[in-house]
């Protein structure tokens, strides 16, 4: 998959199966792509990944939650990660 949108960049980060904050995503995307996206744009990308067109694009399940969310302990904000088997998903996307 050749990334060309913020949705793609966020999805590729989430594919590692780890928890991500908006700030972690923002920093990693900036380092890898050279573009700075604000928190509202990253939040919108996470919302978009939950929608049917992106579920189809990224081979995500059509039902159920595909992104987990949890509050950051002792801080403000949330962390996000894919709620699917990321190893299996990576294999499907490589085909």
N, C-alpha and C positions, 0 to 999 in steps of 0.2 A: 504494500500500500504506500503510495506516495502522498505524504501529507501536504495539504494546501489550504487548510483553514484552521481556525482556533479549535474547532471541535476535534479535528484530527490530532492536533498537537496535545490537547488535554487527554484524549483517548489513549494515545501512545504512551504518555506518562503513566496513566492509570493501569496500563497493561502489565506493569511490573508487580501488581498485586499488593503493593504497600499503601499505607495511609498517606494522604497528601492534604496539605492546607492550601488555600488560595495562594499564599505567599510562596510556598514551595513550588507550586505549579508555575507561578509567575517567574520565579528566578530560573528554573530549569528551562522553560521555553525561551526566555531571553538569552540564556547562555547558548542554547542549541541552535536557535533560529535567528537571533539578533533582533527580535521584535518584542516590545514591551506591551503586554495586555493588562488592563486594569482589572481589579477585582470584579466589577459588574460584568465584564466580558467573560471572565473565567466562570463566574456563576452561571451565566447564560449558556455557556458551552456545556456545563455539567447538566443543566436542565435539558438541553437539546439532545444529549446522548440518551436520555430516557425516552425520547419520542420515537415513534414507529420508523420514520425514514432512516434515522441513525442506527436504530436496532437492526434494520435490514443491512445497512452499509457495513456495520461492524460485526455481523453474525451474532448478535446478542439475542437472548430469548425474547419472544414476543409478549410474554406475560410475566408478571412478578417484577420485583424491584431488581434493577441491574446495577445500582450504585448504593453502597452503604454510606451512612453518615453518622458521625459521633461527635459529641462535644469535646473540645480540647480540655483535658484535665488541668485545673488550676489556671486556666487562661480564658480568653474569649475567642469565639469562633468555632469552626467545625473542621473535621478532617473527613476526607472522602476516599473511597476505594471501590473498585469494581466488585460486585457481589456475585461474580461467576468464576468458574475455574479458568484462571488466566493462562495456565499452561495449555489447556485444551483449546482455548480461544486463539492463542498465538499460532498453534498448529493449523487451525482452520484458515486463518488469515494468510498463512504462507502458501496455501494451495492455490 
